[in-house]
């Protein structure tokens, strides 16, 4: 157990960094798309 724990922590940190990078890369454009979609919906009430 004492040998495996540091390895698990290293992998956990790596996965956290990858997830953070993934969220920054994926969520920011998706947030911009959602904001643009909401603005377009507000501009065109006929679309709703």
C-alpha positions as CSV (number, residue, x, y, z in Angstrom):
1,X,0.0,0.0,0.0
2,X,2.8,2.4,0.9
3,X,4.4,1.9,-2.5
4,X,1.2,2.2,-4.5
5,X,-0.1,5.4,-2.8
6,X,2.5,7.9,-4.3
7,X,2.0,6.4,-7.7
8,X,-1.8,6.8,-7.4
9,X,-1.3,10.4,-6.3
10,X,1.0,11.1,-9.3
11,X,-1.6,9.7,-11.7
12,X,-4.3,11.6,-9.8
13,X,-2.4,14.8,-10.2
14,X,-1.8,14.1,-13.9
15,X,-5.5,13.4,-14.5
16,X,-6.4,16.6,-12.6
17,X,-4.1,18.6,-14.8
18,X,-5.4,16.9,-18.0
19,X,-9.0,17.5,-16.8
20,X,-8.3,21.2,-16.0
21,X,-6.8,21.7,-19.4
22,X,-9.7,19.8,-21.1
23,X,-12.2,22.0,-19.2
24,X,-10.4,25.2,-20.2
25,X,-10.2,24.1,-23.8
26,X,-13.7,22.7,-24.1
27,X,-15.9,24.7,-21.7
28,X,-14.7,28.2,-22.7
29,X,-15.8,27.8,-26.4
30,X,-19.0,26.1,-25.3
31,X,-19.7,29.0,-22.9
32,X,-19.2,31.4,-25.8
33,X,-21.4,29.3,-28.0
34,X,-24.2,29.3,-25.4
35,X,-23.9,33.0,-24.8
36,X,-24.1,33.6,-28.6
37,X,-27.1,31.3,-28.8
38,X,-28.9,33.1,-26.0
39,X,-28.2,36.5,-27.6
40,X,-29.5,35.2,-31.0
41,X,-32.6,33.8,-29.3
42,X,-33.2,37.2,-27.6
43,X,-32.6,39.0,-30.9
44,X,-35.0,36.7,-32.8
45,X,-38.1,35.9,-30.7
46,X,-39.7,34.1,-33.7
47,X,-37.1,31.3,-33.4
48,X,-38.5,30.3,-29.9
